[in-house]
Amino acid sequence: MRQTIDAAAFQKMVIHAAASLNAQKQPINDLNVFPVPDGDTGTNMSLTIGAAAAEMKKQAYPSVGLAAKAAASALLRGARGNSGVILSLLFRGLAKAIKDRETIDGRDLAIALDFGVAAAYKAVMKPAEGTILTVSRMAAARAAGAAREDNCLESVLAAAIEEGQVALDNTINQNPVLKKAGVVDAGGKGFLVILQGMLDELQGVPMPETDQDEAAPAEKADFVAMAAEEITFAFDTVFIVRKHQEEVDLEPFRAYLNSIGDSLVIGEDDESFKVHVHTNIPGEALTESQKYGTLELAKIENMRTQADDLAAGKHVQSTDDLEAIEAELEKGCAPQEPVKAAPEKKYGYVAVCAGAGLEAVFRDLGVDGVISGGQTMNPSTEDILKEIDKTPAEIVFVLPNNKNIIMAAQQCQRLCEDKKVVVLPTKTVPQGISAMMAVDPEMEEEDMISAMTEAFSRVRTAEITYAARDSDFGGFAIQQGDYLALLEHQLFGTDQDLDALVSSLAASETMQEAEFISVFYGEDVTEDQAQKTVDLITAACPNAEVNLLPGGQPVYYYMISAE
């Protein structure tokens, strides 16, 4: 039994914990139900602890205190999602408790766990029972009791895990959302996996392979229970602020954010603080934050839209996907000067799409810049603005091709100083393609806008995808793996047989009235499979001209335009 640990042991424990969580992230994702069942808690926590593991691999530390400080700092910068931020706070508190220790024993660990819990509870304005906070608090309390009986670090950690499991099992009875879904708390489960990974390292248990996921457990959330109307504050808002000075009193800011939202978590280190909050006025939260420092990064997503998309079987991207930008900052890379092309022509065009085939279509139609993005990866305003800047035209038309990207594109109209930006509110890729087909460079601006708008307004779009999990939407009982047909963003039908679903869609009034039908097949569809689908549509729609094109798009097997 390990009585104490040094810095080297601590570093190995963090690395082992990260590998353990990575191996179990999918089962934890399957438990995720709040506030939107987007199945990302395991992924977020894994990426968060993974940042600490990466830091632990870089160098040896002379003391546990310094190693813990480095791990906590990495966790904060790498924190993703609400659960990730809370995890970073637990480690930050732990690091503070042992900052001056070269080695730690069971008593030190118990105190450190208690400090971590205090830090996490302080950061959450309205702590709820039945969460990672509950599990960590009960684990820390048992650790304190165990340390009084036996100062062995290994036995204290084992006792903490045992009590944490009892607390986790009880979360289903404490949180109404969990009870409705029939699962335990995902964040609490992730925290226990981390503690168990640390104990496994001490006990010589082999480290799991980091590129393998375990099969999903029998226990799985009932996503039928969740609905967009249950979400009070719509915008999941995450941002990082670099402090004006090391000692900044954030209590007034906490109070303000709590007055305009919920699910508030603030994590900080000496240089910066990271905020996660749900609110209906994210812009005001960002504005208020600048009283305390310089706003560096921000990500805002509409959870009601996410809930609707999930109910329709679509994939939803994790909310605070700031990793790439944060990594750039951590490396100390100076931001590159944006490329600004001088106008060489009157009109230019920027489109958003995902898939090499779709990009090729837009390029062939004269689009200057194509931004990779779509349903599961919405580009930011900055991404769109960069592409506008690179377009050598006086007037730049932007085709968002997704309803969730239109607002980000519209922000470019006031941000772009040297070019006029016209955003056409295309909601699908086929609409964007149709708009480009109406382009006439000899037209005046207003005539061009009218022609392109009229063209894309005639397009009706169908999409065929798959159900990521069991659901109940629009009267349809959806099973994981079912094929889903969406028509104008509304669920048209489901079927376990793709051909049957295609035939049903082809028989719809929208398809029957169409004169031109274009079928773009995705990256997971072979040309032979796509041709079979086109044959079904052609047979069902004899009066339409049907074309087949390789789209290469993810998520959607087919995008179909009818006009």
N, C-alpha and C positions, 0 to 999 in steps of 0.2 A: 504494500500500500504506500503510495507516495504521500509523505508527510508535508513536503514543501515543493515548490517549483521555482525555477529561475527563469531568466528572460528567454533562453533557448527553448525551454519546455513550453512556455507561454506562446511563443511564436508558432511552434509546431501544433499546439492545441487550436489556435485560430485557423491555421491552414487546414487541419483535419475537419474542423467545424464547417468551414466553407465547402469542402468537398462533400461532406455529409448532406448539407442542405441542398447543394446542387443536384445530388443524386435523388433527393426526395421532393424537388420543387414542383413536379407535376402533380403528385398527390395533394400537395398543399394548395396549388392552384385550383384544384377541383373543389376545395372547401370554401373558396373565396366567394362571398355573397354580398358584401357591403362596401360602398354604397351602390355599386353596380357590379353584377356578377361577371366581371371581365376576366376572371381567372388569372390574376397576375401577382397575387401576394407572394407565392413561392418564388416566382421569377424576380420580383423586386427585392425580396430579402436575400436571395442568393446573390444577386448583383451587388447588393450592399455589403454583405460580409465578404464577398469576393474581392472587393476593393481593399479591404483590410488584409486579406490573405496575400494579395499581390504586394502590398507594402511590407508584410512580414518576410517575404522571400527576397527582398532587395538587400538587406544587410542584417548583421548581428547587432543586438543592443546590449549594453553593459548591465542593464537592470530591468526588472519586470516593469517598474514604473515608466521608464522611457519607452519600452516596447508597447505598453498599454496606451500611452499617450499617442504614439504614432498610429496605432490601430484605430483609436477613436477618431483622430483627425481624418484618416482615410475613409472611415465609415461615414462621417458627416458629408464629405465631398461626394462620396459615391452613393449617398442615400437616395433611394427611389421609392416613391409611394409613401403613404402614411405609415405602414408597418416598417419600412426601411428607416424612416426618420426616427421612429420610436426606438428601433434597435440601436441606432447610432447614439441616441441619448442614454440608453442603458449602459453602453460601453463608455460613454463620456463620463458618466458618474462613477463607474468602476475605476476608470483611469485616474480621476481626481483622488479617490480614496487611497490609492496605492502609489501615488506619484513619486514618493521618496523611498520606496522599498526596492531593495536589490532582489529579494526573494519574498515569497508570501506563503503563509500556512493556511489552515482551515479557517482560523479566526479572521485573518486578513481577507480571505475570500468572502466570508459572510458579510463583513462590513462593506466590502466593495459592491456586492450585490445589492445591499440596502441603499448605498449611495446611488447606484444606477437607477433603482426604482424611484427614489426621491427626485432625481433629475428628470425622469420621464413623466412622472405625475405633475411636476411643476410646469412642464412645457405644454401639457394638454389642459386646456381651459375647462373642459367638461368631461372629466374621466368617466367612462362607462364601465360597468361590471360586465364580465363575460368577454374580455378582450385580452390581448397580450399583456396589458397592464396588470390585470388580475392574476394571470399566470405567473408573471415575474414577481409580483408582490408576495404571493403565497410561497413561491420557491425560495425567495430571500428570507422570509420569516422562518421557514423550516431550517434553512442553512444556519441561521443564528442559533436556533435551538440545538442543532447537531454539533455546532462548534463548542458549545458549553459542555457537551458530553464527551467529545473526542475532537482534538485539534488537528486531526489528520485531514489534509486538503481533499484527498480523494473521497473519503467517506462523507465529508460535508457536501461535496458536489453531487455525489450519488443521492444523498438525502434530499437535496434541493430538487433534483430531477423527479424523484419519487413523488414529492408533494406537488410539484408543478403538474405532473400527469393527473393527479386527483383534481386539481383546479381546472385543468383543461377539459376533463370529462364533464365537469359541472358547468362549463360555459354555455352549453346548449340550453340549460335551465335558467340562465341569467340574462341572456340577450334574446329579446323577442324575434329579431331577424334570424338568428341562428336556429331558434326553436321552430320557426316557420319553415326553414329550409332543411331542418333535420341534420345539422352538422355541428361540429365543434369549431372554435375560432381558428382561422387559418394562421393569423399572426402568432397566437399562442403556441400552436403546433410548431411553427417555424422556430420559435425561440427555444423550445425544448429540444428540437433536433440539433440546434447549435450547441446547447449544453451537453447533450449526449455525445456529440462529435468530439467535444473537448475531453470528456471523460474517457471515450474510446481511445484517444491518443495516450492518455495516461496508462490505460490498461493493456496497451499493445494490440488493440484491434486494428486490422489492416484498413488502410484508408480506401474508401470507395473510389472507383473510377469516376473522374469528373465529367466525362462525356456520356455517361449513361444515366438514364432516368428509370426509376422503378415504375412498375405498372401501377395504374391508379387504383386506390383502395375501393373496397365495396362501398364505403361511406362516401357519398357524393352529394353535393348541394342540389336541392330542388329549385332550379332556376325559374320554374313556373311562378314561384312565390313573389318574384321581384317585378316591379313595374316602374315605368318612368314617372308616373304620377306620385309615387312614394318619395321622390327626391325633392326636398324642400329647397336646397340651395344648388343651383344648376351647374355652376362652373367650378371644376376641380382646378385649383390654382396653385402652382408651385413656382417659387422664385428664390434666387440667391442674391444677397446684398453684401457687398464688401463694406465693413464698418469704417466710419470716419476716424474712430479711435478704438483702442482695445477694450476699454471699459465703457460699455453702452448700456443704459437702463432700457430694457425692452418691455418693461411691464405696461407702460401706457400704450404701446403698440399692440401688445397682447390683448389688452382690454378693448381697444378699438376694433381689432379683427374679430374678436368674439362678439362684438355688437352687430357685425354685418354678416356673420356666417357661423359655421360650425366645423367640427372635425379639425380643429386648429392644433397644429404641432409646430413648434419652433425649435430648431436645433442650432447650436452655435459653437464656434471655437474662438480663438483669440482674434482672428482676422475677419471672419464673416459669419453670417447666419442664414439659415435656410428655412423657408416657410412653406407649409402645406396647409391650405385652408379651402373649404367649400363656401362659396359666396355667389350672390347674384350680381355683384358689382366688382369684378376683379380689377378693373381699371383704377378704382379708388383705393384698393388695397395696395397696388403697385405705387401709386402716387404717394400715399402715406409712408410707405417704406423708405422713400428717399430722404425723409427727415433724419434717418439714422445711418445712412451710408449711400453708396453708389450701387444702383441696380445693375446686376451683371447678366443674369439669365432669368428667363421666365417661360413658362409653358402653361397654357390655359386650354381646357377641353370641356365640352358640354356633356355632362353625364346623362342628361335626358336623351340626347341623341345617341349616346353609347347604349343606353338601355333599349331604345327602339331597335337599333341595329342588331344587338345581341338577340332580342326576341325574334328577329327575322333570320337568325342563323349566321349573321356576318361576324367576321373577326373584328375585334376592337383592339387598338393599340394601347399599350400601357400609357398612363397619363404623363408621368414626368420622365420623358425620354430625353434627358439632358446629358447623357453620358459622353457623347462625342465632343460636345462643346466644352464640358468640364475637363475632359482629358486634355484638350488643347490648352486650357488655362493652366492645368497642373504642370504641364510640360514647360510652361513659361513661354509658349509661342506667342509672338506678337501677332495681332490680327492683320491679315493681309489687306493691302489697300484694294478697295473694290475696283473692279474693272469697269470703266465708263466709256462706252463707245460713242464717238461723235456721230450725229445724224448724217447718214449717207443717202437716205431715201425718206419718203413721206410716211409710209406705213411699215410697221413691224409687228410680229406676232409671237406670243409666248403661250405655251399650252402645258397643262399638267396631265400626266398619264403614267401608268406603270406597265411595262412590257415592251420588249424590243420591237415587236411587230407594230404595235400602236405608235411608238415613237417614229418608226420608219414612215408610217402613213402620214403623220403630221409633217414630217420633214419634206416628204414628197409634195405636200400641199402648200409648201412655202413657209412653214413655221420656222422662225429664227432660233428660238430657245425652247427646249423641252425639259421640264422639271419632273424628276421621278417622284411619283406620289400617287395617292388615291385613298381608298377607303381605310386601309390599315396604316397608312403613313402620310398624314397630312403635312405638306410643307408649311413652313412658317412664312410670315410676311417678309422676313429678311431673305429667305430663299427666293421668293418670287421677285423681290426688289433687285436682288443681284442679277437675275436673269434679264430683267427689264433694262438695267444699266448696261448690260452687255449687248443689247439689241441696238443696232445702228439706224435708228429711225426717229422721226419727230413725234409720231403718234404710235404708241404701242398698244395693241389689243391683247388682252389677257383672257384666256379661256381656262377657268378653274376646273371644269368638268367634274365637279363634285360639290354638293350643297354645303359640305362642311369646310370647303376651302374658299368659298365666295367672299366671306367677310375678311379673311386674311388678305385676299387679293385686293379688295376695295381699300384697305389701309394704305396700299401703295400709291393710290391716287393723290393723297396729301403729302406723302413722304418723298415722292419723286419730284425733284426741283427743275430739272432741265428737259423733261419730256412730258408730253401729255399721255396719261394712262386711261384707257377705256376698258373697263371690265364688263365683259358679256357674261351674264349669270347662267352659264351652261352647267347643268347638274350631272351630266353623264358624258363619257368619252364620245359616244356616237353623236351627241348634240354638238360637241366641239368639232368633230370631223365635218358634219354637215355645214356648220357655220363657215369653216375654212373653204368649203367647196363653193360658197357664194361670194368669195372675195373677188373684187375687181379693182386693181390698183388705180384705175382712171377715175373711180367714183370720188365724189366729195365725201367728207367725213360723215355727215349725217345720213347720206344715202347708203354709205357702207354699213353703218350701224343698223339701219333699217333692214337692209338686205340680209345681213348675217343673223340678225335677231329673228326675222321671219323664217329663215332657213332652219335654224335649230329649234324653233318653236313647233315645227311640223313633226319633229322626230319623237317617236315613242320608243322607249328603251326597255328591253327585257334582259334579265340577268339570271343565270343559273349557277348556283353555288351549292354548298353543303351545310348541314347543321353541325356546328361545333359541339353541341351538347343538347340534352333533352330540354324541351321547352313546350310552351302552349301559347300560341300567338294567332290572333285573328280567327279563333275557332278551329285552328289546325293543331292536332296533337303531333308534335314534332319529335322524332327520335334522333339521337346522335347518329350522324352518318347519312341521314336522309338527304336526298337531293331537294333543293328548294328553287322555285321559280319566282322571281320578283318582276313585277310589271309596274313601271313608273314608281318604283320604290315601295310598292305595296306587295305583300305576300300573295301571289297568285295561286300557288298550290305546292304540294309536297308529294314525293313518291320515292320508294326504294328502287324503282326501275327508271333509269334515266330516259330511255326511249319513250316510255309511257308518259313521262312528264313533258318531254319535248312535243309529243303529239298533242297533248292536252293544250299546251301553250299555243301551238300552231293553229288550233281550232278556235282560239279566242277571237273576239270581234276585232280587236286591234290588229292582229296578224291577218285576218281575212280581208280587211279593208285596205291593207297596204299594197302599194304598187312596187315599192322597192324594199327589199329586205337584205341587210348585210349581217353576216354571222362572223364574229371575231372569236377564234378559239384560243383558250388559255394555255399556259405553260405545261399543264398536266394532261393535255389532250393531244393525241397523235393526229396526224393529218387524215388517216383512214377513219378514225372515230369521228372526226369533225365532218368528213364527207358523208358518213352515214346519217349524221344529224341534219345536214343540209338536204339530203335526199328525202328525209321525213318531212321537213318543212316544205320543200318543193312540191311533194305529192299532196300535202294538205292545203297549199296556197298556189294553185295553178295559175292564177292571174297575176302573180307577183314575179318580179325579176329577183332571183336570189343569188347573192354573191358570198363566197367564202374567203376569208382573209385570216392569216396568222396574227393574232394579237400578242401572244406571249404573256398575257396578264396573269398575275397571281390571284388566288382566292376564287375568281370566277371561272368556271369551265367555259362559259359562253357569255359574251355580250352581244345582244341582237338589237339592231336598229330597224324600225319599221316606219316608213313614211309614204 
